[in-house]
């Protein structure tokens, strides 16, 4: 009798496994995931009210400044922002509905047309000393460098890389949107890229030999149990970068070096620190003795860096545009501990299942031999960029700034999910159950951050529960 029950249960599990191996359930799950991304960007949690429909809006941090560049490209067809910030001060919606009439700190480089001298806005103005004024040319803060006073001789360009807003503007251009509609449609574009990052996570899993249920598990870890869900309703560039990064890995798995080089070039253009992806991919190719492939990927990325650096110098008199603050070296292990364990931006705090990957990785003994199967090749292609990203974050003194969760890790969530699922396939059942429990906890944090997005900036995950 007992043996019959065991055999019956085994047959049910085999039937369930064969059903999930069909492409139809996988497509249904991925489409449902698209619905989840759309729903969380159009719903908001309000205390004592619950979930209510809403129109997606930018919140704070770098978001309004990225949106400003999108509107400048769509309205003025240029990257000069002095008129755009002026319109915001006069009540325009160029930086989002919430920021109409505000005296924003400018995330820009100020450039003198005659002398070609340049300075960051936060060097020219004292943001801690606001100035009361009503005139359109009044910036609203104390000017420390008079040579950069507003006027026809000074122009402003974003201190953030312009590739992300340029991609969004290019996709919105055919629709001839009103300025009021650009904000919500721009966030919808980000949501689309976040979903595509999950789809390509699934495709990479399948390409590397994962059964469909495991590949779907990696896609769900990326889309549901990570901050990708919240960043799919944001206007930060991380979701678009995640798509570029995972598309590059898909090209690597497909043995298409040209597409991998294009993806690495796009990731670099979105944010220079994502050069670690190209470096990791090239190192993996050299490691495997595939020097021509490494030359193609590295050459295309280097060419993109040269073109981008030239354009940056033409616009802002500097080859590197990478944010409002200059690079600062870390003094000790503080940044590394903060990026992993910090309450505001710690990876293990907001995405607890990644701790399993770290524990297994510390115990692993890397082999110098060529990979024996696609699974080992996948782990090697993932590991090098992840280690380089961690090293870069350990060397940087700055934090992700005013945002939700581990923003600097969001673009690598597909890598982390694929590596974790691949390792779970090789472990015993206890590891799988532990992963499931931590994934459920991560999902609760992720969903809370997505629907409560406008209230969670700069707060830890405990704020969702207390």
Secondary structure, DSSP 8 states (H G I E B T S, - for coil): -HHHHHHHHHHHHHHHHHHHTSHHHHHHHHHHHHHHHHHHHSEEEETTTEEEE------STTHHHHHHHHHIIIIISSSB-HHHHHHHHTT--TT-GGGTT------EEEEETTT--EEEHHHHEEEEEE----STT--SEEES-GGG-SSTTEEEEESS-SHHHHHHHHHHHTT---HHHHHHHHHHHHHHHHHHHHHHHHHHHHHTT--HHHHHHHHHHHHTSSTHHHHTTS-STHHHHHHHHHHHHHHHHTT-HHHHHHHHHHHHHH-GGGHHHHHHHHHHHHHTT-HHHHHHHHHHHHHHHHHHHHHHHHHHSSS----SS---B--SSHHHHHHHH-TTT-HHHH-TTHHHHHHHHHH-----S--SSHHHHHHHHHHHHHHHHHHHHHHB-----SSSS-GGGGGGHHHHHHHHHHHHHHS-HHHHHHHHHHHHHHHHHHHHHHHTGGG-TT--GGGGT-
